[in-house]
Amino acid sequence: MLGRRRPARLPARLLPALCCVALAAAGPAGCGSGSAEGPDTVRIAYEQVPDNKVRVMSDFLAGVKEQFEKAHPGKHVVLEPVTAAENDYYAKVQQMMRSPRTAPDLVYEDTFLVNSDIRAGYLRPLDDYLAGWPDWRRFDATAKAAARGQDGHTYGVPDGTDTRGLWFDKEIFARAGLPANWQPRTWDDILSAARTVKREVPGVVPLNVYTGKAAGEAAAMQGFEMLAYGTGPDPLYDPAHAKWVTGGQGFADALAFVRTVYHDKLGPELSDALDPNVPTVVATEWIPSGKVAIDLDGSWLGQYWSPTGARPWPRWNTVMGTAAMPTEHGQAPGAVSMSGGWIWSIAAKAHNPGLAWEFLTTAQSGANAATFDVRQANIAVRSDVAADRRYLTSMPGVGFFTTLVRYTHYRPALPVYPQVSIAIGEATEAVSTSQSSVAAAARDYDRQLSQIAGGAVESAR
């Protein structure tokens, strides 16, 4: 759900050490043991965030493993959690997929990396498998498109999607004299509320907007793009002309908002904001402790606070309010959201792709998909799950965040996007730390963009 700079490529000589560190939880099999490559074994690689209390995926997969091995006597599932912050996860799992010796059979992929990983030869098309799977017709068309490469083939099965908006602490708002039914109509309304909190409730973070390179896609997508896409159509990429956009006023306005948050001391301390683990810290420490007034974040936060979550917080539904993120000046359509998601893919160098597919369809059966979406606080992408009473009543706020789908945008699903994301992160960090003016940071981004896109750029209209 929630990352995303293009990872640095590591020297080949570091591969064995990297795999042993990244896959320590998998035991000897994770470091290339032949026992993990037999015809009866399927290896599953997925992200485990460093905070070991966040175990939604690990616990879910452990249950699926038990189901699968019971239904397939003699078959074995090796779970290989890659313990890392989001950006490091991408680097490690891509390194694993480079070699037949270390490639997992099934891998958890962020949709924004699909096309770059296809281009690198890491993923296997699933069209033949999908053609014989009746459940595929239940998946939302937009979610299917997120797993489709530019070559027209499908490379994964989505397990849910998400939306983004504003979370706010109603108790802090009450102390600041702000309404419990707050719904800002413009960016200025957000800044005004944050300034009121700063004045009336010292000691809390008035407004959290993710920024900087280390936070990866949390900064690029949840922070910057939630702003940029509220300024007008196609602020990053013009699909009609297949060109990336430079010199956009909306791009500069989004940077200016980020700069204001940090220059005016409305956001977290920079040492905290630039920590790669800040999204987890915000969700599991700051918000439940009443230290954040407004947080621009994702629909999934409730999963952390549920009775089985990383930070159980029984009062969260009465303390926390939600609001749609407004467009810059309140112009139509009035609100903005960004959506992403993750897919299960079979590695191109998988030893047992057929067994991987069998495990995937077990994990993504209707019943298991509903279980995962409830635990993960996902927005469902299967029609049967979306109508499941367990899902509909699972999490306060699921209805609100589902309504944001009509305002949502998707990142340009192009191979160079991960590099564009890095450049966005660098621009936000430059203005947050006051290393660059907004104009200078925007110019630096434009120069990088032209190189990244191979000249396939156009000036904003």
Secondary structure, DSSP 8 states (H G I E B T S, - for coil): -----------GGGHHHHHHHHTGGGGGGGGT-GGGGSTTEEEEEEEE-SSTT--HHHHHHHHHHHHHHHHSTT-EEEEEEEES-HHHHHHHHHHHHTSTTT--SEEEEEGGGHHHHHHTT-B---HHHHHT-GGGGGB-HHHHHHTB-TTS-B--EEEEE--EEEEEEHHHHHHHT--TT---SSHHHHHHHHHHHHHHSTTSEEEE---SSTTTHIIIIIIIIHHHTTSSS-SSEETTTTEEEES-HHHHHHHHHHHHHHHTT-S--HHHHT-TTHHHHIIIIITTTT-EEEEEEEGGGHHHHSTTSSS--TTHHHHEEEE-EE-TTS-TTSEEEEE-EEEEEEBTT-S-HHHHHHHHHHHTSHHHHHHHHHHHT-B--BHHHHT-HHHHTTSTTHHHHHHGGGGEEE---STTHHHHHHHHHHHHHHHHTTSS-HHHHHHHHHHHHHHHTTT-EEE--
